[in-house]
Structures are given as C-alpha cells and as structure tokens.
Amino acid sequence: MPDPLQPALVPADDEHEHDEPLDQLSPFFRETALSPEGAEPPPLWLWVSLFGVVLFSVYYLGANVGDFSPWPWLRHPGASAAAPAVAAVDGGQVYQLKCLACHQAEGTGLPGAFPPLAGSEWVAGDKGVVIRILLHGLSGPVDVAGVTYNGAMPAWDMLSDAEIAAVTSHVRSSWGNTAEPISAEEVAAVRAAVTDHPDPWTADELARPENRTLPAAGGDSTTAATAR
C-alpha cells in the first residue's frame, strides 16, 4: 500500500517529452504601450478653436487700435489735421514773474524810481506805444501822472507774442484801468514793423505819429489809425 505522505510519482509521458517550452512573455510584447497620463496630443477641435481666437484678436486689434492709443489722431481719424489747442497765457502770472518787482503788486510803482501803472496815461493810451515799450524797453525821462521819472525799463522781446499780449491786457484792465485788451496778432504786427529799432525807445520817439499806431494790414504803420 503506498505511503500517503509520499508524493505520487508521475509516470513519464513519452508524448510530451519533445514539446517546446511554453512562451509566457509574448503576450506582453503584443500589447501597445499607453501614453503617460496628461501627455496625450490635443484634439483637433482645440487647435481649430485656438487658431480662430488668435485670428479674431488680430482683426479686432487692427480695426480698433486707435481706441487703445493715447494719441488723438489714432483715436479719431482726421484729428491730426486740426491745430492743437494752445493753453491761454495768464497775464497776471507773467506780471508777477516779470513786472512785480519794479511796479509792485498793486501797480503803484516805487516813488522816484519806477513809475506807477495804475492810472497811467501810458498804460491806458495807444496800443502801439504799450507794445513797443514791452518789446524794446524805455529809457530817458518820461512824465507819468505829473511826475518825471528818469530810469530805464528793460526790453522783454524774449517773451512770446501771446505773453506780451496777456501781460499788457492784464495791466490795461487792472487797478482801475479800463483800456481795451491787446491781442497776440497785434503784438506780432508791431514786432515785425519795428525790427529796425532794436534800442530802447524814448518818450520823444514814442510821441511821433508813426510810433503811436498799430501797423496796417499791409505792414505800413504810418497809414494806420491810432488805436486807443
């Protein structure tokens, strides 16, 4: 009787002695390897959407680039043809910077040194005279409000036409003065007409009719009417 604790001997099977070994690795090599998680190529519809967004953005920016620009000629076509607005000159500020030290804040001047502008017949008089004095200055004796002053006023021809017009208009309308304002065009006309007189004016010169007027339209000051 065979011992139950001993394994039974398997009889040799002649039919399987020459069979090839079982290939257990081939199934692994036949499987296709999967791409890593998240590395899959984007789908075609995503590429088409992205291209459409880029194309629309380029078109939109090209059609509306002016709306994003700080330059007005890009925001509003044709704006470059219009002349830029020029800020008005403050005549009072020019007076404080250039005239106040001599003629004082209230236009009273300094007795014996600088004549007053308040109530001055020179200030409220002929426009051409006022502009000439501002452009080239004034020297020698001059009577103002019954008092003779013998000093020298410097030339302010380095100021622009607009600045001279603003400060003379300020003086002619302040401290009780009620004379008409002076325009930048009037200053420019006088400046062009007196280029041959670079020296300071004298009271005698400004008493001549040709020096007491604004130049006419043709540039001849002797034919212009006295502007008061």
Protein Blocks (a to p, Z undefined) as FASTA:
>chain_A
ZZfkbccdddddfklmmgccddfklmmmmpccdddehiaccdfklmmmmmmmmmmmmmmm
mmmmmmmpcbfklmmghklmpccddddddfklmmmmmmmmmnojnonopghiaccfehpa
klmmcfklmmmmmmnopedjddeehiacddddddfklpcfklmmmmmmmmmmgghiacdc
ddfklmmmmmmmmmmmmbccdfklmmpmklmcccdfkopaklpccdZZ
